[in-house]
């Protein structure tokens, strides 16, 4: 079984022009998280999964959802695995879609 050098794997994040660095900036942008309330009806439930490998962003995801008007209904970290599962219910007011119709930006 081969082993992954996770420190080396994360090195591209330090290069601001690398695809990983660009993706991280996009995910951290508040506008990229604002699409979810535009896709949800009142009381909608969002079920999500995320790895907990470093950097573990599950605390940030939970905060982003809370800040976007979602209430956490469940968060499970099964023993012996590196993933988490969350369920959040939309408690905010559904938002209209942006007039330009753009929800996502895809990076190559």
C-alpha angles and dihedrals in degrees: 000000000000120000125223119229096223093187090057090043090058096047093093088066088072090059105079091205097053119108090241092053092047091048091050092052090050093050092048093051111105091221091061090059095046093078095076097071087050090057098046133082120216111293093010116160120225118200115195139174131204137175116247094212114128121315089042103203096176092103089051093047090052090050093047091052092047090050090050092056102269125135117214111241099171141000120183130185105185114216116257098016135092100230138083132205123210135185121198129178120216108240096169133088114278110252127218119250116262113270092236089059093228115139103156141028116213119208125204 
